[in-house]
């Protein structure tokens, strides 16, 4: 089934992906109905993925960095029995992320192409500073306000 999923999300266009998804449904719907139903119910949201170029799509579907980050955050939070409130968890995650990002030293592949594509699609939200080097950390790409932690730096 994994091979068929790769044919869906690694394809060049939305139309070809939908054809591959149909073949996946025919082959696996009986054995994995929940997975197939999830793709059918969320198809419109998932298909927005094809609005991006191949470099950005690869960055999205390559989850090794995300899984590694999650594993390291989980290592920090699993030892805590409970949190007094949501803010305590957010602060712990923020501090853990600050420690984790020190280990991220590999530059992002194809950064020049990726930032240009993001700039074209999100011109009002992406700034390009040609005087600086590309970010070495995925964390630098995430707006702090999006994470709800912009006020932690002020504290």
C-alpha positions as CSV (number, residue, x, y, z in Angstrom):
1,X,0.0,0.0,0.0
2,X,2.9,2.4,0.8
3,X,4.2,2.1,-2.8
4,X,0.7,3.1,-4.2
5,X,0.6,6.1,-1.8
6,X,4.0,7.2,-3.1
7,X,2.5,7.1,-6.6
8,X,-0.2,9.5,-5.4
9,X,1.9,12.1,-3.6
10,X,5.1,12.0,-5.7
11,X,3.4,12.5,-9.0
12,X,3.8,15.6,-11.1
13,X,0.2,16.8,-11.2
14,X,-3.1,16.7,-9.3
15,X,-4.8,14.9,-12.2
16,X,-2.3,12.1,-12.3
17,X,-2.5,11.9,-8.5
18,X,-6.3,11.5,-8.6
19,X,-6.0,8.7,-11.2
20,X,-3.4,6.9,-8.9
21,X,-5.6,7.5,-5.9
22,X,-8.5,5.8,-7.7
23,X,-6.3,2.8,-8.5
24,X,-5.3,2.8,-4.8
25,X,-8.9,2.8,-3.7
26,X,-9.8,-0.1,-6.0
27,X,-7.0,-2.2,-4.7
28,X,-7.1,-1.3,-1.0
29,X,-10.5,0.0,0.0
30,X,-11.7,-3.3,1.3
31,X,-8.7,-3.9,3.5
32,X,-8.1,-0.3,4.7
33,X,-11.5,1.5,4.5
34,X,-10.6,4.1,7.1
35,X,-7.5,5.3,5.3
36,X,-9.4,5.5,2.0
37,X,-12.3,7.3,3.6
38,X,-10.0,9.8,5.1
39,X,-8.5,10.6,1.7
40,X,-11.9,10.9,0.2
41,X,-13.2,13.2,3.0
42,X,-10.1,15.4,3.0
43,X,-9.3,15.3,-0.7
44,X,-9.7,19.0,-1.4
45,X,-7.4,20.0,1.4
46,X,-4.8,17.4,0.5
47,X,-4.9,18.3,-3.1
48,X,-3.7,21.8,-2.4
49,X,-0.3,20.2,-1.9
50,X,-0.1,20.2,-5.8
51,X,-0.2,24.0,-5.9
52,X,3.5,23.9,-4.9
53,X,6.5,23.0,-7.0
54,X,8.3,19.7,-6.7
55,X,11.0,21.0,-4.3
56,X,8.4,22.2,-1.8
57,X,6.3,19.1,-2.2
58,X,9.4,17.0,-1.4
59,X,10.1,19.0,1.7
60,X,6.5,18.4,2.8
61,X,6.3,14.7,2.2
62,X,9.8,14.0,3.5
63,X,8.9,13.6,7.2
64,X,12.2,12.5,8.6
65,X,12.9,16.0,10.1
66,X,9.4,16.2,11.5
67,X,9.6,12.8,13.0
68,X,13.0,13.5,14.5
69,X,11.7,16.8,16.0
70,X,8.6,15.0,17.4
71,X,10.7,12.3,18.9
72,X,12.9,14.8,20.7
73,X,10.0,16.8,22.0
74,X,8.3,13.6,23.2
75,X,11.5,12.6,25.0
76,X,11.2,15.9,27.0
77,X,7.4,15.8,27.7
78,X,7.0,12.1,28.5
79,X,8.8,12.4,31.8
80,X,6.3,15.0,33.1
81,X,3.3,13.5,34.7
82,X,1.0,16.4,34.0
83,X,1.1,20.2,33.2
84,X,-0.6,22.8,35.4
85,X,-2.0,24.5,32.3
86,X,-1.5,24.7,28.5
87,X,1.0,27.6,28.8
88,X,3.3,25.3,30.9
89,X,3.4,22.8,28.0
90,X,3.9,25.5,25.4
91,X,6.9,26.9,27.4
92,X,8.4,23.5,27.8
93,X,8.1,22.8,24.1
94,X,9.5,26.2,23.3
95,X,12.6,25.6,25.5
96,X,13.0,22.1,24.2
97,X,12.9,23.5,20.6
98,X,15.5,26.1,21.4
99,X,17.8,23.2,22.6
100,X,17.0,21.0,19.7
101,X,17.6,23.6,17.1
102,X,21.3,23.8,18.2
103,X,21.7,20.4,16.6
104,X,20.3,21.5,13.2
105,X,23.2,22.4,11.1
106,X,22.4,20.9,7.7
107,X,21.3,23.6,5.2
108,X,18.0,23.1,3.5
109,X,18.4,21.5,0.1
110,X,17.4,23.6,-3.0
111,X,16.8,26.6,-0.7
112,X,17.1,29.1,-3.6
113,X,14.3,27.4,-5.6
114,X,12.1,26.9,-2.6
115,X,12.3,30.5,-1.4
116,X,11.5,31.8,-4.8
117,X,8.5,29.5,-5.1
118,X,7.3,30.6,-1.7
119,X,7.8,34.2,-2.6
120,X,5.7,33.9,-5.7
121,X,2.9,32.2,-3.9
122,X,3.0,34.1,-0.6
123,X,4.5,37.5,-1.6
124,X,2.9,39.4,1.2
125,X,4.2,36.9,3.9
126,X,7.7,36.1,2.7
127,X,10.6,38.5,2.7
128,X,13.8,37.8,0.8
129,X,17.0,39.4,2.2
130,X,19.7,38.8,-0.3
131,X,22.3,40.0,2.1
132,X,21.9,37.0,4.4
133,X,22.5,33.3,4.1
134,X,19.6,30.8,3.9
135,X,18.4,29.4,7.2
136,X,20.0,26.3,8.5
137,X,17.0,25.4,10.6
138,X,13.5,24.7,9.6
139,X,12.5,26.4,12.8
140,X,13.6,29.7,11.3
141,X,10.9,29.4,8.6
142,X,8.0,29.1,11.0
143,X,6.5,32.5,12.0
144,X,6.6,32.8,15.8
145,X,3.1,34.3,15.9
146,X,1.8,31.2,14.1
147,X,3.1,29.0,16.9
148,X,1.5,31.3,19.6
149,X,4.9,31.8,21.3
150,X,5.9,35.3,20.1
151,X,5.4,36.6,23.6
152,X,7.8,34.1,25.2
153,X,10.8,36.0,23.9
154,X,9.6,39.1,25.7
155,X,9.3,37.4,29.0
